[in-house]
Amino acid sequence: MTDEYLVKLIQRSLRTNTPDSLLEVRFKNGTHLRFEFVFEGPTSADDMETASCAETEILAGLYPEFTSESRFIETSDASADYQLAFQRS
């Protein structure tokens, strides 16, 4: 799977599942996808639930052998080695 295809899946899933405090979504590609949902300040339970719904939609657009894990983090904790897929303007 190409990074461009994954970016499109992520952006499409966020059309209906974007928490207000979400700043960025970053990822590492592979059959085990890694997502970082970067929030402005501490995350609420509602923010994490909405981001989890977006992650479920992303996986639904892929083959069954894909798995994922997510981190819900504050701005200062974002990993530099993840690729950017979404950034609030």
Buried (B, 14 or more C-beta within 10 A) or exposed (E): BEEEEBBEBBBBBBEEBBBEBBBBBBBBBEEEBBBBBBBBEEBBEEBBEBBBBBBEBBBEBBEEEBEBEBBBBBEEEBEEEBEBBBEEE
